[in-house]
Amino acid sequence: MLAAMKIHLTPDQKRALELMPDTTRDSRACDRIKAVLLASEGWTAQMIAQALRIHERTVSRHLKDFIAQEKLTHVNAVAVNTLIRTRNATANRGCPVKCVILTR
């Protein structure tokens, strides 16, 4: 059996995740969202796997991916700030730079 992972969500994160399955038709994405929500409510990977009818390792991978994504949020913010500074610096030299910022 795999170790239980603690997922802590803010009320805003939880609300956003609860609305996401209504906007996607991808059943795997829905399973990922449900796994995170259930883990945040104290469910174990084994319980989530049984409820969603997926393998326990799949649940653990979904939870690890979610945790990793949250860790990358800060890195993405740093990268966006760097792009903005670069764009501003090149704009001052008369070089047009296209800056595309991806949001979740």
MOUR-V341992 format. One record per pair of residues at least 12 apart in sequence whose ideal C-beta (glycine too) atoms are under 7 Angstrom apart, sorted by the first residue. I is the first residue (numbers start at 0). J is the second residue. D is the distance in Angstrom with one decimal. If there is no record, write none. Layout:
I,J,D / I,J,D
This chain:
0,45,6.3 / 1,44,5.4 / 1,55,6.1 / 1,56,7.0 / 1,59,4.9 / 3,43,5.1 / 3,44,6.6 / 4,38,6.2 / 4,62,4.7 / 6,35,5.8 / 6,38,4.2 / 6,39,4.4 / 6,62,6.4 / 6,65,6.9 / 7,39,6.7 / 8,39,4.6 / 13,36,7.0 / 13,39,6.7 / 16,32,5.4 / 16,35,6.3 / 16,36,5.6 / 17,36,6.7 / 19,32,5.2 / 20,32,5.6 / 30,51,5.3 / 30,53,6.0 / 31,61,4.5 / 33,51,6.1 / 34,47,5.2 / 34,51,6.6 / 34,58,5.1 / 34,61,4.5 / 34,62,6.2 / 35,61,6.9 / 35,62,6.6 / 35,65,4.9 / 37,50,6.9 / 38,62,5.5 / 44,58,4.5 / 44,59,5.1 / 79,100,5.6 / 82,98,5.3 / 83,98,6.9 / 86,98,4.7
